[in-house]
Amino acid sequence: MILGTIQYPSRYSGLGEGVRLGLQYMAEHDLFSIPLGKYQIDGENVRFEVFEIETAESDKKLFEAHKNHIDIHITLEGEEWFGYAPVKDMKDAKEYNAEKDTALYNGEGVYLQAPKGQFILFMPEDAHKPGVYFHQQGRVKKIVLKVKI
């Protein structure tokens, strides 16, 4: 898991060309003006979605992880917390779904936020629980950037 700043995409180029391309795109565009929807930067290799969610209490959500993608979350509006824990410390809740590239888990983790202008990057070994609130439930506008490994 990496908490980083969008304004410096070249600092993360060691994580691969896809991460560099995705973060460079994010740094060069006004993220707040991109309409809701799905977009491709490099076909299916680097893509993102802008969407809105309603946050939920931590105990109402499961952790997730992906085998074939790096997830990069950017909160644009609202308050969103993220749970994090190593996958090896989790208990399976639902089997891996290859079509969605998602496995769901139960377990304990730590929670953090990414301030505006920053991102949270989750590798395949990072179980994460996005869309959590602790203070007040609310609507969140966000981007999830998917980078194929």
C-alpha positions in Angstrom: 0.0 0.0 0.0 1.3 3.4 -0.9 -0.1 6.8 0.0 1.2 9.3 -2.6 0.8 12.6 -4.2 -0.6 12.9 -7.7 1.5 16.0 -8.6 4.7 13.9 -8.8 3.9 10.8 -11.0 7.5 10.2 -12.0 8.4 9.3 -8.4 6.3 6.1 -8.8 7.6 5.1 -12.3 9.5 2.3 -10.6 6.2 0.5 -10.1 5.9 0.0 -13.8 4.9 1.7 -17.0 1.1 1.3 -16.3 1.4 3.1 -13.0 3.4 5.8 -14.5 1.0 6.3 -17.4 -2.1 6.3 -15.1 -0.6 8.7 -12.6 0.8 11.0 -15.3 -2.7 11.2 -16.8 -4.2 12.0 -13.4 -1.6 14.8 -12.8 -2.2 16.4 -16.3 -6.0 16.6 -16.1 -8.5 18.4 -14.0 -9.9 15.4 -12.2 -12.8 17.4 -10.7 -14.2 18.2 -14.2 -14.1 14.6 -15.6 -17.7 13.4 -15.9 -18.9 10.2 -14.3 -18.1 7.2 -16.4 -15.4 4.7 -17.6 -12.3 5.7 -19.4 -9.3 4.0 -21.0 -5.8 5.4 -21.0 -4.0 2.4 -22.5 -6.9 0.0 -23.5 -7.7 -2.5 -20.8 -4.1 -2.2 -19.4 -4.7 1.2 -17.7 -8.3 2.4 -17.2 -10.3 4.3 -14.7 -13.8 5.0 -13.6 -15.3 8.1 -12.1 -18.3 7.3 -9.9 -20.2 8.2 -6.7 -20.8 6.0 -3.7 -22.5 6.2 -0.4 -20.1 5.5 2.4 -20.9 2.8 4.9 -19.9 1.7 8.4 -16.7 -0.3 8.5 -18.4 -3.4 9.9 -20.9 -3.4 7.0 -18.2 -3.8 4.3 -15.7 -6.5 3.4 -12.1 -6.2 2.4 -11.2 -6.8 -1.2 -8.1 -7.7 -3.2 -7.2 -8.2 -6.8 -4.8 -10.7 -8.4 -4.3 -9.0 -11.8 -4.6 -5.3 -11.1 -3.2 -2.6 -9.0 -6.0 -0.3 -7.6 -5.3 3.4 -7.2 -8.1 5.3 -5.4 -8.5 9.1 -5.5 -11.3 10.7 -3.5 -12.5 13.8 -5.2 -15.5 14.9 -3.0 -16.6 13.9 0.4 -15.0 12.0 3.2 -13.8 8.4 2.6 -11.8 6.1 4.8 -9.9 3.0 3.6 -9.2 -0.1 5.5 -5.9 -1.9 4.8 -4.4 -5.2 5.8 -2.1 -7.8 4.2 -4.1 -10.4 2.3 -2.2 -13.2 4.2 -3.8 -11.9 7.5 -7.4 -12.1 6.1 -10.1 -14.8 6.2 -11.8 -15.7 2.9 -15.4 -14.4 2.7 -16.1 -15.1 -0.9 -14.0 -17.0 -3.5 -12.0 -15.2 -6.1 -14.1 -14.1 -9.0 -11.8 -14.1 -12.1 -14.2 -12.1 -14.2 -14.2 -9.3 -11.7 -10.7 -9.9 -10.5 -11.9 -9.6 -7.0 -11.7 -11.7 -3.8 -13.5 -10.7 -0.7 -12.2 -11.1 2.9 -13.1 -10.7 6.6 -10.5 -9.5 9.1 -9.1 -6.6 10.9 -7.0 -3.7 9.5 -5.9 -0.2 10.0 -7.8 2.8 8.5 -6.6 5.9 6.8 -7.7 8.7 4.4 -6.1 10.1 1.3 -6.4 13.9 1.3 -7.4 15.7 -1.9 -4.5 15.7 -4.4 -3.3 12.3 -3.0 -3.9 8.7 -3.9 -3.9 5.3 -2.2 -2.3 2.5 -4.3 -3.1 -1.1 -3.4 -1.0 -3.9 -4.7 -2.5 -7.5 -5.1 -1.2 -8.4 -1.7 -3.0 -5.5 -0.1 -6.6 -6.2 1.1 -8.5 -2.9 1.2 -11.9 -1.7 2.2 -12.9 1.5 0.4 -15.9 3.6 1.0 -15.9 3.6 4.8 -17.0 6.4 7.1 -16.3 7.0 10.8 -17.8 10.4 11.5 -20.8 10.8 9.2 -22.2 8.8 6.3 -22.1 10.7 3.1 -21.7 10.7 -0.7 -18.3 10.4 -2.2 -17.2 11.1 -5.7 -14.0 9.2 -6.6 -11.8 7.8 -9.2 -10.5 4.2 -9.2 -7.6 3.7 -11.6 -6.9 0.1 -12.5 -3.5 -0.9 -13.8 -3.1 -4.4 -15.2 0.0 -6.3 -13.9 
